[in-house]
Every structure is written in C-alpha cells, then in structure tokens.
Amino acid sequence: MAAVDFETAAAALVAGALACSPGEGRVLRLAASIAAGVPVNLREALTGLDAANSGLVAVAVLHAAGHRGLQAGGGR
C-alpha cells in the first residue's frame, strides 16, 4: 500500500525542494488541500491549469464531496 504525506509534500514544494512544472505544483497543492486540509489559494492554483488537469481537479472535487461516479460536466 502506498501513502502520500501531503503536508510534507506541499511544504517541500513551497521550499523549492521538488522539481516539478508549475502545473504539477498546482495539482499537488489542490490534492494536498483536498486530502490533508492544506490551505490553498484557489485563484492561484486553478488559474493556468490546462483543460485535462482542470477536468481531473473537477472530478477530484466531486469525489471528495461524495459524488462518486460523476464526471466533470455532470455526466455519469
């Protein structure tokens, strides 16, 4: 079983210790917020995401809100 320490990963991102693209950093910040309650500025994190990552984030938010099986756009 794998586990991610999102608080540590987000802190490493802020410290510049993770080599990732700006888009990857945004997705990590959003995942850390959903998974571990790490505060994130949505305006900063969402601005600049491409369509694919925006859709994945939307599906993750739906899933976290208990709407499993839904996809971005409201479809099943």
Legacy VTK file of the C-alpha trace (Angstrom):
# vtk DataFile Version 3.0
C-alpha trace
ASCII
DATASET POLYDATA
POINTS 76 float
0.000 0.000 0.000
1.282 3.449 -0.880
0.700 6.606 1.099
1.447 10.259 0.471
2.287 12.712 3.229
0.595 15.666 1.539
1.593 18.155 4.243
5.268 17.289 3.800
4.971 17.268 0.006
3.286 20.698 -0.003
5.953 22.072 2.348
8.699 20.709 0.089
7.008 22.372 -2.889
6.922 25.736 -1.089
10.586 25.314 -0.086
11.579 24.675 -3.705
12.741 21.139 -2.912
10.530 19.446 -5.526
11.364 19.542 -9.206
8.045 19.931 -10.985
6.330 22.069 -13.576
4.072 24.927 -12.484
1.024 22.848 -13.481
2.223 19.871 -11.456
2.736 22.164 -8.482
-0.814 23.494 -8.807
-2.250 19.975 -8.920
-0.158 18.968 -5.886
-1.385 21.998 -3.927
-5.002 21.163 -4.760
-4.529 17.479 -3.876
-2.887 18.431 -0.579
-5.805 20.710 0.204
-8.405 18.023 -0.523
-6.510 15.197 1.189
-4.956 16.919 4.190
-6.614 20.299 4.581
-3.512 22.194 3.495
-4.683 25.752 2.732
-4.592 26.682 -0.952
-5.382 29.872 -2.833
-7.870 28.615 -5.427
-7.360 31.612 -7.702
-3.627 30.878 -7.890
-3.986 27.098 -8.068
-6.726 26.969 -10.704
-5.517 29.730 -12.989
-3.289 28.296 -15.654
-4.374 24.661 -15.421
-4.857 23.105 -18.829
-8.187 21.514 -19.804
-7.078 17.982 -18.889
-5.898 18.925 -15.394
-8.912 21.181 -14.829
-11.164 18.204 -15.577
-9.196 15.936 -13.249
-9.401 18.504 -10.448
-13.156 18.862 -11.015
-13.607 15.080 -10.769
-11.474 15.001 -7.587
-13.637 17.716 -6.013
-16.823 15.839 -6.961
-15.382 12.646 -5.473
-14.323 14.408 -2.256
-17.847 15.828 -1.959
-19.285 12.323 -2.074
-20.430 12.353 -5.696
-18.649 9.219 -6.778
-19.152 8.057 -10.333
-19.824 11.568 -11.634
-17.543 13.194 -14.138
-16.796 16.833 -14.802
-19.770 18.258 -16.654
-22.315 16.303 -14.602
-22.266 13.112 -16.693
-22.009 9.580 -15.402
LINES 1 77
76 0 1 2 3 4 5 6 7 8 9 10 11 12 13 14 15 16 17 18 19 20 21 22 23 24 25 26 27 28 29 30 31 32 33 34 35 36 37 38 39 40 41 42 43 44 45 46 47 48 49 50 51 52 53 54 55 56 57 58 59 60 61 62 63 64 65 66 67 68 69 70 71 72 73 74 75
